[in-house]
Amino acid sequence: MELYEAIYNRRVIRDFKNNVVPDEVLKRIINAGLQAPTHDHLRNWEFVILKNMEDKERALQFIKKGTEPQLEILKRTLVNGTLQQKMYAVAMPRQYSMLMNASHVILPFFKSTSGVLKPSCVSSLNPISSIWCVIENMFLAATAEGLACSMRIPVGEEGKNVADVIGAPENYLLPCYIGLGYPADDKPEVEQVQYKAEDKIHFGKW
């Protein structure tokens, strides 16, 4: 797939087929992530891959517990609102299933520095900025492979709890969960707000 085609087709997908992603494809996607720029020239990134249901259940138990109260609210709201609210109405009930039903769950970890979550300046965010470059590379690589990814940002103590369960070192943080798989044929199509470069570019001054 051509680069711009992958960029324009890249979407978060929350419904997957049962097909298993081959290990060699998974490695190509991880290798694409490892090509991302890093501020200190050290690839302080590690990836925990969850394939079997037992490992997934152990790591994702905290999502299941945290989303159940939110689902009760969604039964009454967000269905006929703005595009953003409609997206949440699709996304929130699938926070657990979109990972459990994926072929693989990828847990990307980055080595953090002190104060990365309470930055004193923009450069304090360098470690977390570089891991998001990794994640975007992986999303684009998955799209180019004909695959798709789901993503969840840990809420509250989720990230720390997952790190403890899978045995990550204390100085490594989890920015998100990634579900990787083949998109389902009947996946919901969520309408996107469209923007054009000419609406966002400011030459010389704002």
C-alpha positions as CSV (number, residue, x, y, z in Angstrom):
1,M,0.0,0.0,0.0
2,E,1.3,3.4,-0.9
3,L,2.2,5.8,2.0
4,Y,-0.6,8.4,1.5
5,E,-3.1,5.6,1.0
6,A,-2.2,4.1,4.3
7,I,-2.4,7.5,6.0
8,Y,-5.9,8.2,4.6
9,N,-7.2,4.7,5.3
10,R,-5.8,4.5,8.9
11,R,-8.7,4.1,11.4
12,V,-9.3,2.8,14.9
13,I,-11.3,-0.4,14.4
14,R,-13.1,-2.1,17.3
15,D,-14.5,-5.2,15.6
16,F,-12.3,-8.0,14.3
17,K,-12.5,-11.3,12.5
18,N,-11.2,-14.5,14.2
19,N,-8.2,-14.8,11.8
20,V,-4.8,-14.9,13.6
21,V,-2.1,-12.5,12.5
22,P,1.0,-14.4,11.5
23,D,4.1,-13.8,13.7
24,E,6.2,-12.5,10.7
25,V,3.6,-9.8,10.1
26,L,3.5,-8.8,13.7
27,K,7.3,-8.5,13.7
28,R,7.2,-6.3,10.6
29,I,4.7,-4.0,12.4
30,I,6.9,-3.8,15.5
31,N,10.0,-3.2,13.4
32,A,8.1,-0.2,11.8
33,G,7.5,1.1,15.3
34,L,11.2,0.8,16.1
35,Q,12.1,3.1,13.2
36,A,10.5,6.0,15.0
37,P,12.7,8.9,16.1
38,T,13.7,9.1,19.7
39,H,15.1,12.1,21.5
40,D,18.0,10.4,23.3
41,H,18.9,8.0,20.4
42,L,18.2,5.0,22.7
43,R,15.2,2.8,21.8
44,N,13.9,2.6,25.4
45,W,10.7,0.9,24.2
46,E,9.6,-2.7,25.0
47,F,6.5,-4.6,23.7
48,V,4.5,-7.2,25.6
49,I,2.4,-9.3,23.2
50,L,-0.7,-11.1,24.5
51,K,-2.0,-13.9,22.3
52,N,-3.9,-16.4,24.3
53,M,-7.2,-15.7,26.2
54,E,-5.8,-16.4,29.6
55,D,-3.0,-13.7,29.2
56,K,-5.5,-11.2,27.8
57,E,-8.0,-11.8,30.6
58,R,-5.3,-11.3,33.2
59,A,-4.1,-8.0,31.7
60,L,-7.4,-6.6,30.7
61,Q,-9.4,-7.3,33.8
62,F,-9.0,-3.7,35.0
63,I,-10.7,-2.4,31.8
64,K,-13.7,-4.7,32.3
65,K,-14.2,-3.4,35.9
66,G,-13.7,0.2,35.0
67,T,-16.1,0.4,32.0
68,E,-19.2,-1.3,33.4
69,P,-20.4,1.9,35.2
70,Q,-19.8,3.9,32.0
71,L,-22.0,1.6,30.0
72,E,-25.0,2.3,32.1
73,I,-24.6,6.0,31.3
74,L,-24.3,5.3,27.6
75,K,-27.6,3.5,27.5
76,R,-29.2,6.8,28.2
77,T,-27.0,9.3,26.4
78,L,-24.7,10.0,23.4
79,V,-26.7,8.1,20.8
80,N,-28.2,11.1,18.9
81,G,-25.6,13.8,19.7
82,T,-22.6,15.3,18.0
83,L,-20.2,13.2,15.8
84,Q,-17.9,13.0,18.8
85,Q,-20.7,11.8,21.1
86,K,-21.8,9.2,18.5
87,M,-18.2,8.0,18.3
88,Y,-18.2,7.5,22.1
89,A,-21.5,5.6,21.8
90,V,-19.7,3.1,19.5
91,A,-16.4,3.1,21.2
92,M,-17.2,2.8,24.9
93,P,-19.2,-0.4,24.9
94,R,-16.3,-2.0,23.0
95,Q,-13.4,-1.0,25.3
96,Y,-13.0,-4.5,26.5
97,S,-14.2,-6.6,23.6
98,M,-12.1,-4.7,21.0
99,L,-9.0,-6.0,22.7
100,M,-10.1,-9.4,23.8
101,N,-11.4,-10.2,20.3
102,A,-8.2,-8.9,18.5
103,S,-5.7,-11.5,17.3
104,H,-3.0,-9.9,19.4
105,V,-2.9,-7.2,22.1
106,I,0.3,-5.2,22.0
107,L,1.3,-3.4,25.2
108,P,4.0,-0.8,24.3
109,F,6.1,0.4,27.2
110,F,8.5,3.3,27.3
111,K,11.2,4.1,29.8
112,S,10.1,7.2,31.7
113,T,12.1,10.0,33.3
114,S,11.2,11.7,36.5
115,G,8.4,14.2,36.1
116,V,7.3,12.9,32.7
117,L,3.7,12.9,33.9
118,K,4.0,16.2,35.6
119,P,6.2,18.1,33.1
120,S,7.9,21.4,34.0
121,C,8.5,22.3,30.3
122,V,7.7,20.9,26.9
123,S,11.0,19.0,26.6
124,S,10.0,17.0,29.8
125,L,7.6,15.2,27.5
126,N,10.2,13.9,25.1
127,P,10.0,10.2,26.3
128,I,6.2,10.1,25.9
129,S,6.3,12.0,22.6
130,S,8.7,9.4,21.1
131,I,6.5,6.5,22.1
132,W,3.6,8.0,20.3
133,C,5.7,8.2,17.2
134,V,6.3,4.5,17.6
135,I,2.5,3.9,18.0
136,E,1.6,5.9,14.9
137,N,4.3,4.0,12.8
138,M,2.7,0.7,14.0
139,F,-0.8,1.9,13.0
140,L,0.3,2.9,9.6
141,A,2.2,-0.4,9.1
142,A,-0.8,-2.4,10.2
143,T,-3.0,-0.5,7.7
144,A,-0.4,-1.2,4.9
145,E,-0.6,-4.9,5.8
146,G,-4.4,-4.9,5.4
147,L,-4.9,-5.1,9.2
148,A,-6.4,-2.7,11.7
149,C,-5.8,-1.6,15.3
150,S,-7.9,-0.6,18.2
151,M,-6.6,1.6,21.0
152,R,-7.4,2.4,24.6
153,I,-5.6,4.9,26.9
154,P,-5.3,3.6,30.4
155,V,-7.6,5.3,33.0
156,G,-6.6,6.0,36.6
157,E,-4.4,3.1,37.9
158,E,-5.1,0.8,35.0
159,G,-1.6,1.3,33.4
160,K,0.2,0.6,36.7
161,N,-2.0,-2.4,37.5
162,V,-1.3,-3.9,34.0
163,A,2.4,-3.2,34.4
164,D,2.4,-5.0,37.7
165,V,0.5,-8.0,36.3
166,I,2.8,-8.6,33.4
167,G,6.0,-7.9,35.4
168,A,7.2,-4.6,33.8
169,P,10.0,-2.7,35.5
170,E,8.9,0.2,37.7
171,N,10.4,2.8,35.5
172,Y,8.5,1.7,32.4
173,L,5.0,3.2,31.6
174,L,2.2,2.0,29.4
175,P,0.7,4.8,27.2
176,C,-2.0,2.6,25.6
177,Y,-3.3,-0.8,24.8
178,I,-3.3,-1.8,21.1
179,G,-5.5,-4.5,19.6
180,L,-4.2,-5.9,16.3
181,G,-6.2,-7.9,13.9
182,Y,-8.2,-8.3,10.6
183,P,-11.1,-5.8,10.6
184,A,-14.6,-7.4,10.6
185,D,-16.6,-7.0,7.4
186,D,-19.6,-5.6,9.3
187,K,-17.6,-3.1,11.5
188,P,-19.5,0.1,12.2
189,E,-18.6,3.1,10.1
190,V,-18.2,6.2,12.3
191,E,-18.5,9.5,10.5
192,Q,-15.4,11.7,10.8
193,V,-15.1,15.5,11.1
194,Q,-13.2,16.5,8.0
195,Y,-10.5,19.2,7.9
196,K,-8.4,20.6,5.0
197,A,-4.9,22.0,5.1
198,E,-6.1,25.4,3.8
199,D,-8.3,25.7,6.9
200,K,-5.4,25.1,9.3
201,I,-2.3,26.7,7.8
202,H,-1.2,30.2,8.9
203,F,1.7,31.7,6.9
204,G,3.9,34.2,8.7
205,K,1.5,34.8,11.6
206,W,-1.7,33.3,13.1
